[in-house]
Amino acid sequence: MRTSVTTAERNARRRLAVALLGIRVTLTEIAEVLGVSLSSVKRWKKAFEKGGESALVVKRLPGAASRLTTAQRERLRQIVIAGPQAAGFETDLWTCARVAQVVEREFKVSYHPDHVGRILRDLGFTPQKPQRKARERDEAAIERWRREAWPRIKKKDAAGKLPSCFSTKPASSCSR
């Protein structure tokens, strides 16, 4: 698993490895000092020998081009912010499947719901779990109960009470 190292740090680490090779440090020692695998050091050495320092530069991993343009992604962000009901759904809860439906309807692009989650994360959205509350819930009655009834029934301070007969302490009331 890759650690969170910036591209600049990766490039610097590769240049340092080549510099250490120049002063005759062994491949194993370089790997240990830089905290990388021996095969990485060998790969960097080979790349440097073939293409010089420019061959050490970290290259961006290729991937499929996004099927949504920047403008479409911004429009999707606006739709998500407006809410599911504004997008034609009955409840006010976004799911990845619903967002996938909206993307298909609005932009004629089909995505698997799992991938939509990645797109939403890239747009700055995070998964949220809605709080479940009963429709009949009466907040005023709950607050009144907390203020009046709870202090009355709450467990009182144990000072002044006899210890339990099941106490394991030698000085308990049962052992007297």
Secondary structure in CASP SS format (residue, H / E / C, confidence):
PFRMAT SS
TARGET T0000
AUTHOR 0000-0000-0000
METHOD secondary structure of the structure
MODEL  1
M C 1.00
R C 1.00
T C 1.00
S C 1.00
V C 1.00
T C 1.00
T H 1.00
A H 1.00
E H 1.00
R H 1.00
N H 1.00
A H 1.00
R H 1.00
R H 1.00
R H 1.00
L H 1.00
A H 1.00
V H 1.00
A H 1.00
L H 1.00
L H 1.00
G H 1.00
I C 1.00
R C 1.00
V C 1.00
T C 1.00
L H 1.00
T H 1.00
E H 1.00
I H 1.00
A H 1.00
E H 1.00
V H 1.00
L H 1.00
G C 1.00
V C 1.00
S C 1.00
L H 1.00
S H 1.00
S H 1.00
V H 1.00
K H 1.00
R H 1.00
W H 1.00
K H 1.00
K H 1.00
A H 1.00
F H 1.00
E H 1.00
K H 1.00
G H 1.00
G H 1.00
E H 1.00
S H 1.00
A H 1.00
L H 1.00
V C 1.00
V C 1.00
K C 1.00
R C 1.00
L C 1.00
P C 1.00
G C 1.00
A C 1.00
A C 1.00
S C 1.00
R C 1.00
L C 1.00
T C 1.00
T H 1.00
A H 1.00
Q H 1.00
R H 1.00
E H 1.00
R H 1.00
L H 1.00
R H 1.00
Q H 1.00
I H 1.00
V H 1.00
I H 1.00
A H 1.00
G C 1.00
P C 1.00
Q C 1.00
A C 1.00
A C 1.00
G C 1.00
F C 1.00
E C 1.00
T C 1.00
D C 1.00
L C 1.00
W C 1.00
T C 1.00
C H 1.00
A H 1.00
R H 1.00
V H 1.00
A H 1.00
Q H 1.00
V H 1.00
V H 1.00
E H 1.00
R H 1.00
E H 1.00
F H 1.00
K C 1.00
V C 1.00
S C 1.00
Y C 1.00
H C 1.00
P H 1.00
D H 1.00
H H 1.00
V H 1.00
G H 1.00
R H 1.00
I H 1.00
L H 1.00
R H 1.00
D H 1.00
L C 1.00
G C 1.00
F C 1.00
T C 1.00
P C 1.00
Q C 1.00
K C 1.00
P C 1.00
Q C 1.00
R C 1.00
K C 1.00
A C 1.00
R C 1.00
E C 1.00
R C 1.00
D C 1.00
E H 1.00
A H 1.00
A H 1.00
I H 1.00
E H 1.00
R H 1.00
W H 1.00
R H 1.00
R H 1.00
E H 1.00
A H 1.00
W H 1.00
P H 1.00
R H 1.00
I H 1.00
K C 1.00
K C 1.00
K C 1.00
D C 1.00
A C 1.00
A C 1.00
G C 1.00
K C 1.00
L C 1.00
P C 1.00
S C 1.00
C C 1.00
F C 1.00
S C 1.00
T C 1.00
K C 1.00
P C 1.00
A C 1.00
S C 1.00
S H 1.00
C H 1.00
S H 1.00
R C 1.00
END
